[in-house]
Amino acid sequence: MKRALPDRYLTPVDLADLLGVPVETVYQWRRKQTGPRGFRVGRHLRFDPEDVRVWVESQMEEAA
């Protein structure tokens, strides 16, 4: 990724903003198990920036 990832866990809104997609797309990816791996902290969904980086790289490799 060309854009630096934050050092904190990402919320669905953070992830949507980072990737330039609607927040609902992030939730659809989660339901379909096609997006970056996420985890729950209580009732809150979070994404590890490293998992997001790995997922984005895998998407880029598949597209190439």
PQR file with spaces between the fields and no chain letter, atoms N, CA, C, O and H, PARSE charges and radii, in Angstrom:
ATOM       1  N    MET     1       0.844   -1.176    0.000 -0.4000 1.5000
ATOM       2  CA   MET     1       0.000    0.000    0.000 -0.0000 2.0000
ATOM       3  C    MET     1       0.887    1.236    0.000  0.5500 1.7000
ATOM       4  O    MET     1       1.913    1.284    0.679 -0.5500 1.4000
ATOM       5  N    LYS     2       0.483    2.208   -0.755 -0.4000 1.5000
ATOM       6  CA   LYS     2       1.244    3.452   -0.819 -0.0000 2.0000
ATOM       7  C    LYS     2       0.945    4.361    0.355  0.5500 1.7000
ATOM       8  O    LYS     2       1.799    5.135    0.786 -0.5500 1.4000
ATOM       9  H    LYS     2      -0.351    2.169   -1.306  0.4000 1.0000
ATOM      10  N    ARG     3      -0.259    4.266    0.867 -0.4000 1.5000
ATOM      11  CA   ARG     3      -0.673    5.105    1.985 -0.0000 2.0000
ATOM      12  C    ARG     3      -0.301    4.400    3.288  0.5500 1.7000
ATOM      13  O    ARG     3      -0.542    3.202    3.439 -0.5500 1.4000
ATOM      14  H    ARG     3      -0.954    3.637    0.517  0.4000 1.0000
ATOM      15  N    ALA     4       0.284    5.141    4.228 -0.4000 1.5000
ATOM      16  CA   ALA     4       0.693    4.555    5.502 -0.0000 2.0000
ATOM      17  C    ALA     4      -0.525    4.168    6.330  0.5500 1.7000
ATOM      18  O    ALA     4      -1.516    4.896    6.381 -0.5500 1.4000
ATOM      19  H    ALA     4       0.480    6.114    4.105  0.4000 1.0000
ATOM      20  N    LEU     5      -0.433    3.026    6.968 -0.4000 1.5000
ATOM      21  CA   LEU     5      -1.509    2.569    7.842 -0.0000 2.0000
ATOM      22  C    LEU     5      -1.276    3.086    9.252  0.5500 1.7000
ATOM      23  O    LEU     5      -0.129    3.226    9.675 -0.5500 1.4000
ATOM      24  H    LEU     5       0.372    2.435    6.927  0.4000 1.0000
ATOM      25  N    PRO     6      -2.345    3.371    9.987 -0.5600 1.5000
ATOM      26  CA   PRO     6      -2.176    3.835   11.373  0.2800 2.0000
ATOM      27  C    PRO     6      -1.636    2.721   12.270  0.5500 1.7000
ATOM      28  O    PRO     6      -1.680    1.543   11.916 -0.5500 1.4000
ATOM      29  N    ASP     7      -1.131    3.111   13.423 -0.4000 1.5000
ATOM      30  CA   ASP     7      -0.584    2.159   14.388 -0.0000 2.0000
ATOM      31  C    ASP     7      -1.652    1.589   15.318  0.5500 1.7000
ATOM      32  O    ASP     7      -1.333    0.815   16.221 -0.5500 1.4000
ATOM      33  H    ASP     7      -1.095    4.068   13.711  0.4000 1.0000
ATOM      34  N    ARG     8      -2.891    1.954   15.114 -0.4000 1.5000
ATOM      35  CA   ARG     8      -3.975    1.479   15.982 -0.0000 2.0000
ATOM      36  C    ARG     8      -4.912    0.588   15.183  0.5500 1.7000
ATOM      37  O    ARG     8      -4.876    0.575   13.953 -0.5500 1.4000
ATOM      38  H    ARG     8      -3.150    2.583   14.381  0.4000 1.0000
ATOM      39  N    TYR     9      -5.747   -0.152   15.889 -0.4000 1.5000
ATOM      40  CA   TYR     9      -6.737   -0.973   15.208 -0.0000 2.0000
ATOM      41  C    TYR     9      -7.740   -0.078   14.491  0.5500 1.7000
ATOM      42  O    TYR     9      -8.078    1.006   14.967 -0.5500 1.4000
ATOM      43  H    TYR     9      -5.776   -0.141   16.889  0.4000 1.0000
ATOM      44  N    LEU    10      -8.209   -0.549   13.342 -0.4000 1.5000
ATOM      45  CA   LEU    10      -9.111    0.232   12.507 -0.0000 2.0000
ATOM      46  C    LEU    10     -10.564   -0.128   12.765  0.5500 1.7000
ATOM      47  O    LEU    10     -10.896   -1.294   12.981 -0.5500 1.4000
ATOM      48  H    LEU    10      -7.935   -1.429   12.956  0.4000 1.0000
ATOM      49  N    THR    11     -11.417    0.870   12.740 -0.4000 1.5000
ATOM      50  CA   THR    11     -12.856    0.637   12.805 -0.0000 2.0000
ATOM      51  C    THR    11     -13.349    0.383   11.380  0.5500 1.7000
ATOM      52  O    THR    11     -12.612    0.630   10.425 -0.5500 1.4000
ATOM      53  H    THR    11     -11.147    1.817   12.564  0.4000 1.0000
ATOM      54  N    PRO    12     -14.577   -0.106   11.220 -0.5600 1.5000
ATOM      55  CA   PRO    12     -15.120   -0.254    9.863  0.2800 2.0000
ATOM      56  C    PRO    12     -15.138    1.076    9.097  0.5500 1.7000
ATOM      57  O    PRO    12     -14.904    1.100    7.889 -0.5500 1.4000
ATOM      58  N    VAL    13     -15.412    2.170    9.796 -0.4000 1.5000
ATOM      59  CA   VAL    13     -15.414    3.487    9.144 -0.0000 2.0000
ATOM      60  C    VAL    13     -13.998    3.850    8.685  0.5500 1.7000
ATOM      61  O    VAL    13     -13.813    4.355    7.578 -0.5500 1.4000
ATOM      62  H    VAL    13     -15.601    2.150   10.777  0.4000 1.0000
ATOM      63  N    ASP    14     -12.999    3.592    9.538 -0.4000 1.5000
ATOM      64  CA   ASP    14     -11.603    3.849    9.165 -0.0000 2.0000
ATOM      65  C    ASP    14     -11.228    3.056    7.916  0.5500 1.7000
ATOM      66  O    ASP    14     -10.623    3.590    6.986 -0.5500 1.4000
ATOM      67  H    ASP    14     -13.149    3.182   10.437  0.4000 1.0000
ATOM      68  N    LEU    15     -11.597    1.772    7.909 -0.4000 1.5000
ATOM      69  CA   LEU    15     -11.256    0.902    6.786 -0.0000 2.0000
ATOM      70  C    LEU    15     -11.943    1.370    5.508  0.5500 1.7000
ATOM      71  O    LEU    15     -11.321    1.412    4.447 -0.5500 1.4000
ATOM      72  H    LEU    15     -12.088    1.339    8.664  0.4000 1.0000
ATOM      73  N    ALA    16     -13.209    1.717    5.605 -0.4000 1.5000
ATOM      74  CA   ALA    16     -13.942    2.200    4.434 -0.0000 2.0000
ATOM      75  C    ALA    16     -13.301    3.479    3.893  0.5500 1.7000
ATOM      76  O    ALA    16     -13.147    3.633    2.681 -0.5500 1.4000
ATOM      77  H    ALA    16     -13.714    1.682    6.467  0.4000 1.0000
ATOM      78  N    ASP    17     -12.932    4.386    4.779 -0.4000 1.5000
ATOM      79  CA   ASP    17     -12.290    5.630    4.368 -0.0000 2.0000
ATOM      80  C    ASP    17     -10.936    5.355    3.720  0.5500 1.7000
ATOM      81  O    ASP    17     -10.601    5.952    2.696 -0.5500 1.4000
ATOM      82  H    ASP    17     -13.057    4.262    5.763  0.4000 1.0000
ATOM      83  N    LEU    18     -10.169    4.465    4.307 -0.4000 1.5000
ATOM      84  CA   LEU    18      -8.846    4.129    3.799 -0.0000 2.0000
ATOM      85  C    LEU    18      -8.925    3.547    2.388  0.5500 1.7000
ATOM      86  O    LEU    18      -8.105    3.874    1.531 -0.5500 1.4000
ATOM      87  H    LEU    18     -10.441    3.980    5.138  0.4000 1.0000
ATOM      88  N    LEU    19      -9.912    2.686    2.150 -0.4000 1.5000
ATOM      89  CA   LEU    19     -10.038    2.014    0.862 -0.0000 2.0000
ATOM      90  C    LEU    19     -10.953    2.741   -0.115  0.5500 1.7000
ATOM      91  O    LEU    19     -11.029    2.373   -1.287 -0.5500 1.4000
ATOM      92  H    LEU    19     -10.578    2.420    2.847  0.4000 1.0000
ATOM      93  N    GLY    20     -11.644    3.767    0.361 -0.4000 1.5000
ATOM      94  CA   GLY    20     -12.524    4.535   -0.511 -0.0000 2.0000
ATOM      95  C    GLY    20     -13.769    3.782   -0.934  0.5500 1.7000
ATOM      96  O    GLY    20     -14.229    3.904   -2.069 -0.5500 1.4000
ATOM      97  H    GLY    20     -11.582    4.066    1.313  0.4000 1.0000
ATOM      98  N    VAL    21     -14.309    3.004   -0.010 -0.4000 1.5000
ATOM      99  CA   VAL    21     -15.537    2.247   -0.277 -0.0000 2.0000
ATOM     100  C    VAL    21     -16.578    2.617    0.770  0.5500 1.7000
ATOM     101  O    VAL    21     -16.229    3.138    1.829 -0.5500 1.4000
ATOM     102  H    VAL    21     -13.935    2.905    0.912  0.4000 1.0000
ATOM     103  N    PRO    22     -17.859    2.354    0.485 -0.5600 1.5000
ATOM     104  CA   PRO    22     -18.882    2.593    1.506  0.2800 2.0000
ATOM     105  C    PRO    22     -18.706    1.653    2.708  0.5500 1.7000
ATOM     106  O    PRO    22     -18.208    0.536    2.565 -0.5500 1.4000
ATOM     107  N    VAL    23     -19.112    2.112    3.868 -0.4000 1.5000
ATOM     108  CA   VAL    23     -19.009    1.298    5.086 -0.0000 2.0000
ATOM     109  C    VAL    23     -19.790   -0.009    4.919  0.5500 1.7000
ATOM     110  O    VAL    23     -19.354   -1.054    5.403 -0.5500 1.4000
ATOM     111  H    VAL    23     -19.516    3.019    3.984  0.4000 1.0000
ATOM     112  N    GLU    24     -20.926    0.041    4.245 -0.4000 1.5000
ATOM     113  CA   GLU    24     -21.720   -1.167    4.035 -0.0000 2.0000
ATOM     114  C    GLU    24     -20.927   -2.227    3.274  0.5500 1.7000
ATOM     115  O    GLU    24     -21.125   -3.422    3.493 -0.5500 1.4000
ATOM     116  H    GLU    24     -21.280    0.889    3.852  0.4000 1.0000
ATOM     117  N    THR    25     -20.037   -1.803    2.386 -0.4000 1.5000
ATOM     118  CA   THR    25     -19.189   -2.756    1.655 -0.0000 2.0000
ATOM     119  C    THR    25     -18.292   -3.515    2.614  0.5500 1.7000
ATOM     120  O    THR    25     -18.089   -4.718    2.450 -0.5500 1.4000
ATOM     121  H    THR    25     -19.876   -0.832    2.207  0.4000 1.0000
ATOM     122  N    VAL    26     -17.756   -2.836    3.606 -0.4000 1.5000
ATOM     123  CA   VAL    26     -16.901   -3.487    4.615 -0.0000 2.0000
ATOM     124  C    VAL    26     -17.708   -4.565    5.341  0.5500 1.7000
ATOM     125  O    VAL    26     -17.209   -5.670    5.560 -0.5500 1.4000
ATOM     126  H    VAL    26     -17.921   -1.859    3.739  0.4000 1.0000
ATOM     127  N    TYR    27     -18.946   -4.252    5.714 -0.4000 1.5000
ATOM     128  CA   TYR    27     -19.782   -5.230    6.402 -0.0000 2.0000
ATOM     129  C    TYR    27     -20.173   -6.386    5.482  0.5500 1.7000
ATOM     130  O    TYR    27     -20.283   -7.525    5.936 -0.5500 1.4000
ATOM     131  H    TYR    27     -19.351   -3.355    5.537  0.4000 1.0000
ATOM     132  N    GLN    28     -20.384   -6.104    4.195 -0.4000 1.5000
ATOM     133  CA   GLN    28     -20.688   -7.180    3.239 -0.0000 2.0000
ATOM     134  C    GLN    28     -19.496   -8.110    3.089  0.5500 1.7000
ATOM     135  O    GLN    28     -19.658   -9.329    3.060 -0.5500 1.4000
ATOM     136  H    GLN    28     -20.295   -5.179    3.827  0.4000 1.0000
ATOM     137  N    TRP    29     -18.297   -7.540    2.993 -0.4000 1.5000
ATOM     138  CA   TRP    29     -17.098   -8.372    2.926 -0.0000 2.0000
ATOM     139  C    TRP    29     -17.013   -9.280    4.141  0.5500 1.7000
ATOM     140  O    TRP    29     -16.649  -10.450    4.025 -0.5500 1.4000
ATOM     141  H    TRP    29     -18.166   -6.549    3.017  0.4000 1.0000
ATOM     142  N    ARG    30     -17.344   -8.745    5.293 -0.4000 1.5000
ATOM     143  CA   ARG    30     -17.280   -9.539    6.534 -0.0000 2.0000
ATOM     144  C    ARG    30     -18.291  -10.676    6.484  0.5500 1.7000
ATOM     145  O    ARG    30     -17.966  -11.815    6.819 -0.5500 1.4000
ATOM     146  H    ARG    30     -17.640   -7.794    5.387  0.4000 1.0000
ATOM     147  N    ARG    31     -19.517  -10.368    6.064 -0.4000 1.5000
ATOM     148  CA   ARG    31     -20.547  -11.412    5.987 -0.0000 2.0000
ATOM     149  C    ARG    31     -20.173  -12.496    4.988  0.5500 1.7000
ATOM     150  O    ARG    31     -20.415  -13.677    5.235 -0.5500 1.4000
ATOM     151  H    ARG    31     -19.780   -9.443    5.791  0.4000 1.0000
ATOM     152  N    LYS    32     -19.590  -12.108    3.872 -0.4000 1.5000
ATOM     153  CA   LYS    32     -19.214  -13.057    2.818 -0.0000 2.0000
ATOM     154  C    LYS    32     -17.839  -13.688    3.056  0.5500 1.7000
ATOM     155  O    LYS    32     -17.421  -14.586    2.325 -0.5500 1.4000
ATOM     156  H    LYS    32     -19.393  -11.148    3.671  0.4000 1.0000
ATOM     157  N    GLN    33     -17.149  -13.207    4.084 -0.4000 1.5000
ATOM     158  CA   GLN    33     -15.795  -13.660    4.420 -0.0000 2.0000
ATOM     159  C    GLN    33     -14.840  -13.479    3.244  0.5500 1.7000
ATOM     160  O    GLN    33     -14.043  -14.365    2.937 -0.5500 1.4000
ATOM     161  H    GLN    33     -17.488  -12.478    4.678  0.4000 1.0000
ATOM     162  N    THR    34     -14.931  -12.317    2.589 -0.4000 1.5000
ATOM     163  CA   THR    34     -14.052  -12.024    1.463 -0.0000 2.0000
ATOM     164  C    THR    34     -13.119  -10.851    1.736  0.5500 1.7000
ATOM     165  O    THR    34     -12.198  -10.602    0.958 -0.5500 1.4000
ATOM     166  H    THR    34     -15.579  -11.598    2.839  0.4000 1.0000
ATOM     167  N    GLY    35     -13.341  -10.139    2.812 -0.4000 1.5000
ATOM     168  CA   GLY    35     -12.536   -8.958    3.124 -0.0000 2.0000
ATOM     169  C    GLY    35     -11.416   -9.273    4.099  0.5500 1.7000
ATOM     170  O    GLY    35     -11.150  -10.436    4.404 -0.5500 1.4000
ATOM     171  H    GLY    35     -14.090  -10.342    3.443  0.4000 1.0000
ATOM     172  N    PRO    36     -10.762   -8.227    4.583 -0.5600 1.5000
ATOM     173  CA   PRO    36      -9.699   -8.436    5.570  0.2800 2.0000
ATOM     174  C    PRO    36     -10.262   -9.024    6.856  0.5500 1.7000
ATOM     175  O    PRO    36     -11.415   -8.788    7.217 -0.5500 1.4000
ATOM     176  N    ARG    37      -9.435   -9.783    7.528 -0.4000 1.5000
ATOM     177  CA   ARG    37      -9.857  -10.423    8.769 -0.0000 2.0000
ATOM     178  C    ARG    37     -10.117   -9.366    9.835  0.5500 1.7000
ATOM     179  O    ARG    37      -9.295   -8.477   10.054 -0.5500 1.4000
ATOM     180  H    ARG    37      -8.498   -9.975    7.235  0.4000 1.0000
ATOM     181  N    GLY    38     -11.252   -9.469   10.486 -0.4000 1.5000
ATOM     182  CA   GLY    38     -11.619   -8.558   11.562 -0.0000 2.0000
ATOM     183  C    GLY    38     -11.855   -9.332   12.845  0.5500 1.7000
ATOM     184  O    GLY    38     -11.907  -10.562   12.839 -0.5500 1.4000
ATOM     185  H    GLY    38     -11.920  -10.192   10.308  0.4000 1.0000
ATOM     186  N    PHE    39     -11.996   -8.617   13.929 -0.4000 1.5000
ATOM     187  CA   PHE    39     -12.267   -9.254   15.223 -0.0000 2.0000
ATOM     188  C    PHE    39     -13.137   -8.326   16.054  0.5500 1.7000
ATOM     189  O    PHE    39     -13.207   -7.122   15.807 -0.5500 1.4000
ATOM     190  H    PHE    39     -11.953   -7.618   13.934  0.4000 1.0000
ATOM     191  N    ARG    40     -13.784   -8.902   17.023 -0.4000 1.5000
ATOM     192  CA   ARG    40     -14.680   -8.138   17.894 -0.0000 2.0000
ATOM     193  C    ARG    40     -13.990   -7.819   19.215  0.5500 1.7000
ATOM     194  O    ARG    40     -13.290   -8.647   19.798 -0.5500 1.4000
ATOM     195  H    ARG    40     -13.727   -9.880   17.223  0.4000 1.0000
ATOM     196  N    VAL    41     -14.213   -6.593   19.660 -0.4000 1.5000
ATOM     197  CA   VAL    41     -13.829   -6.152   20.997 -0.0000 2.0000
ATOM     198  C    VAL    41     -15.156   -5.782   21.640  0.5500 1.7000
ATOM     199  O    VAL    41     -15.664   -4.675   21.456 -0.5500 1.4000
ATOM     200  H    VAL    41     -14.781   -5.920   19.186  0.4000 1.0000
ATOM     201  N    GLY    42     -15.712   -6.724   22.399 -0.4000 1.5000
ATOM     202  CA   GLY    42     -17.065   -6.533   22.895 -0.0000 2.0000
ATOM     203  C    GLY    42     -18.000   -6.540   21.703  0.5500 1.7000
ATOM     204  O    GLY    42     -18.040   -7.515   20.952 -0.5500 1.4000
ATOM     205  H    GLY    42     -15.300   -7.623   22.548  0.4000 1.0000
ATOM     206  N    ARG    43     -18.746   -5.475   21.521 -0.4000 1.5000
ATOM     207  CA   ARG    43     -19.647   -5.398   20.377 -0.0000 2.0000
ATOM     208  C    ARG    43     -19.062   -4.612   19.210  0.5500 1.7000
ATOM     209  O    ARG    43     -19.733   -4.412   18.197 -0.5500 1.4000
ATOM     210  H    ARG    43     -18.714   -4.683   22.131  0.4000 1.0000
ATOM     211  N    HIS    44     -17.825   -4.169   19.344 -0.4000 1.5000
ATOM     212  CA   HIS    44     -17.182   -3.335   18.335 -0.0000 2.0000
ATOM     213  C    HIS    44     -16.297   -4.166   17.412  0.5500 1.7000
ATOM     214  O    HIS    44     -15.544   -5.025   17.870 -0.5500 1.4000
ATOM     215  H    HIS    44     -17.280   -4.332   20.167  0.4000 1.0000
ATOM     216  N    LEU    45     -16.392   -3.908   16.123 -0.4000 1.5000
ATOM     217  CA   LEU    45     -15.582   -4.590   15.115 -0.0000 2.0000
ATOM     218  C    LEU    45     -14.311   -3.792   14.874  0.5500 1.7000
ATOM     219  O    LEU    45     -14.347   -2.571   14.715 -0.5500 1.4000
ATOM     220  H    LEU    45     -17.004   -3.211   15.751  0.4000 1.0000
ATOM     221  N    ARG    46     -13.177   -4.503   14.848 -0.4000 1.5000
ATOM     222  CA   ARG    46     -11.891   -3.858   14.601 -0.0000 2.0000
ATOM     223  C    ARG    46     -11.091   -4.684   13.607  0.5500 1.7000
ATOM     224  O    ARG    46     -11.311   -5.884   13.446 -0.5500 1.4000
ATOM     225  H    ARG    46     -13.148   -5.494   14.977  0.4000 1.0000
ATOM     226  N    PHE    47     -10.147   -4.004   12.938 -0.4000 1.5000
ATOM     227  CA   PHE    47      -9.279   -4.637   11.963 -0.0000 2.0000
ATOM     228  C    PHE    47      -7.830   -4.289   12.304  0.5500 1.7000
ATOM     229  O    PHE    47      -7.508   -3.137   12.593 -0.5500 1.4000
ATOM     230  H    PHE    47      -9.969   -3.029   13.069  0.4000 1.0000
ATOM     231  N    ASP    48      -6.967   -5.299   12.267 -0.4000 1.5000
ATOM     232  CA   ASP    48      -5.541   -5.089   12.500 -0.0000 2.0000
ATOM     233  C    ASP    48      -4.950   -4.504   11.214  0.5500 1.7000
ATOM     234  O    ASP    48      -5.145   -5.078   10.143 -0.5500 1.4000
ATOM     235  H    ASP    48      -7.229   -6.236   12.033  0.4000 1.0000
ATOM     236  N    PRO    49      -4.238   -3.386   11.292 -0.5600 1.5000
ATOM     237  CA   PRO    49      -3.662   -2.782   10.084  0.2800 2.0000
ATOM     238  C    PRO    49      -2.773   -3.746    9.295  0.5500 1.7000
ATOM     239  O    PRO    49      -2.742   -3.685    8.066 -0.5500 1.4000
ATOM     240  N    GLU    50      -2.061   -4.621    9.974 -0.4000 1.5000
ATOM     241  CA   GLU    50      -1.206   -5.590    9.278 -0.0000 2.0000
ATOM     242  C    GLU    50      -2.051   -6.577    8.477  0.5500 1.7000
ATOM     243  O    GLU    50      -1.690   -6.923    7.352 -0.5500 1.4000
ATOM     244  H    GLU    50      -2.086   -4.670   10.972  0.4000 1.0000
ATOM     245  N    ASP    51      -3.173   -7.038    9.041 -0.4000 1.5000
ATOM     246  CA   ASP    51      -4.073   -7.930    8.307 -0.0000 2.0000
ATOM     247  C    ASP    51      -4.647   -7.220    7.085  0.5500 1.7000
ATOM     248  O    ASP    51      -4.806   -7.831    6.029 -0.5500 1.4000
ATOM     249  H    ASP    51      -3.466   -6.757    9.955  0.4000 1.0000
ATOM     250  N    VAL    52      -4.955   -5.942    7.224 -0.4000 1.5000
ATOM     251  CA   VAL    52      -5.477   -5.164    6.098 -0.0000 2.0000
ATOM     252  C    VAL    52      -4.418   -5.055    5.011  0.5500 1.7000
ATOM     253  O    VAL    52      -4.728   -5.216    3.830 -0.5500 1.4000
ATOM     254  H    VAL    52      -4.825   -5.445    8.083  0.4000 1.0000
ATOM     255  N    ARG    53      -3.180   -4.786    5.388 -0.4000 1.5000
ATOM     256  CA   ARG    53      -2.087   -4.676    4.412 -0.0000 2.0000
ATOM     257  C    ARG    53      -1.921   -5.979    3.640  0.5500 1.7000
ATOM     258  O    ARG    53      -1.806   -5.973    2.415 -0.5500 1.4000
ATOM     259  H    ARG    53      -2.928   -4.655    6.347  0.4000 1.0000
ATOM     260  N    VAL    54      -1.910   -7.099    4.367 -0.4000 1.5000
ATOM     261  CA   VAL    54      -1.755   -8.413    3.734 -0.0000 2.0000
ATOM     262  C    VAL    54      -2.919   -8.682    2.785  0.5500 1.7000
ATOM     263  O    VAL    54      -2.713   -9.190    1.682 -0.5500 1.4000
ATOM     264  H    VAL    54      -2.003   -7.104    5.362  0.4000 1.0000
ATOM     265  N    TRP    55      -4.134   -8.349    3.201 -0.4000 1.5000
ATOM     266  CA   TRP    55      -5.312   -8.569    2.368 -0.0000 2.0000
ATOM     267  C    TRP    55      -5.244   -7.730    1.091  0.5500 1.7000
ATOM     268  O    TRP    55      -5.528   -8.229    0.002 -0.5500 1.4000
ATOM     269  H    TRP    55      -4.301   -7.937    4.097  0.4000 1.0000
ATOM     270  N    VAL    56      -4.867   -6.458    1.225 -0.4000 1.5000
ATOM     271  CA   VAL    56      -4.768   -5.579    0.055 -0.0000 2.0000
ATOM     272  C    VAL    56      -3.712   -6.116   -0.908  0.5500 1.7000
ATOM     273  O    VAL    56      -3.929   -6.133   -2.119 -0.5500 1.4000
ATOM     274  H    VAL    56      -4.636   -6.053    2.109  0.4000 1.0000
ATOM     275  N    GLU    57      -2.578   -6.553   -0.380 -0.4000 1.5000
ATOM     276  CA   GLU    57      -1.533   -7.109   -1.241 -0.0000 2.0000
ATOM     277  C    GLU    57      -2.025   -8.352   -1.973  0.5500 1.7000
ATOM     278  O    GLU    57      -1.707   -8.545   -3.147 -0.5500 1.4000
ATOM     279  H    GLU    57      -2.402   -6.539    0.604  0.4000 1.0000
ATOM     280  N    SER    58      -2.797   -9.196   -1.293 -0.4000 1.5000
ATOM     281  CA   SER    58      -3.329  -10.403   -1.945 -0.0000 2.0000
ATOM     282  C    SER    58      -4.317  -10.023   -3.050  0.5500 1.7000
ATOM     283  O    SER    58      -4.362  -10.681   -4.090 -0.5500 1.4000
ATOM     284  H    SER    58      -3.055   -9.039   -0.340  0.4000 1.0000
ATOM     285  N    GLN    59      -5.107   -8.969   -2.834 -0.4000 1.5000
ATOM     286  CA   GLN    59      -6.031   -8.509   -3.869 -0.0000 2.0000
ATOM     287  C    GLN    59      -5.276   -7.979   -5.080  0.5500 1.7000
ATOM     288  O    GLN    59      -5.688   -8.195   -6.220 -0.5500 1.4000
ATOM     289  H    GLN    59      -5.070   -8.435   -1.989  0.4000 1.0000
ATOM     290  N    MET    60      -4.183   -7.291   -4.833 -0.4000 1.5000
ATOM     291  CA   MET    60      -3.381   -6.755   -5.931 -0.0000 2.0000
ATOM     292  C    MET    60      -2.720   -7.874   -6.726  0.5500 1.7000
ATOM     293  O    MET    60      -2.631   -7.799   -7.951 -0.5500 1.4000
ATOM     294  H    MET    60      -3.848   -7.115   -3.907  0.4000 1.0000
ATOM     295  N    GLU    61      -2.251   -8.920   -6.026 -0.4000 1.5000
ATOM     296  CA   GLU    61      -1.627  -10.055   -6.704 -0.0000 2.0000
ATOM     297  C    GLU    61      -2.643  -10.808   -7.563  0.5500 1.7000
ATOM     298  O    GLU    61      -2.322  -11.231   -8.673 -0.5500 1.4000
ATOM     299  H    GLU    61      -2.323   -8.982   -5.031  0.4000 1.0000
ATOM     300  N    GLU    62      -3.868  -10.976   -7.055 -0.4000 1.5000
ATOM     301  CA   GLU    62      -4.905  -11.663   -7.810 -0.0000 2.0000
ATOM     302  C    GLU    62      -5.269  -10.885   -9.065  0.5500 1.7000
ATOM     303  O    GLU    62      -5.589  -11.478  -10.096 -0.5500 1.4000
ATOM     304  H    GLU    62      -4.129  -10.633   -6.153  0.4000 1.0000
ATOM     305  N    ALA    63      -5.223   -9.562   -8.983 -0.4000 1.5000
ATOM     306  CA   ALA    63      -5.594   -8.723  -10.116 -0.0000 2.0000
ATOM     307  C    ALA    63      -4.500   -8.685  -11.186  0.5500 1.7000
ATOM     308  O    ALA    63      -4.766   -8.377  -12.348 -0.5500 1.4000
ATOM     309  H    ALA    63      -4.963   -9.080   -8.146  0.4000 1.0000
ATOM     310  N    ALA    64      -3.280   -9.000  -10.783 -0.4000 1.5000
ATOM     311  CA   ALA    64      -2.167   -8.919  -11.738 -0.0000 2.0000
ATOM     312  C    ALA    64      -2.090  -10.105  -12.669  0.5500 1.7000
ATOM     313  O    ALA    64      -1.203  -10.165  -13.520 -0.5500 1.4000
ATOM     314  H    ALA    64      -3.064   -9.250   -9.839  0.4000 1.0000
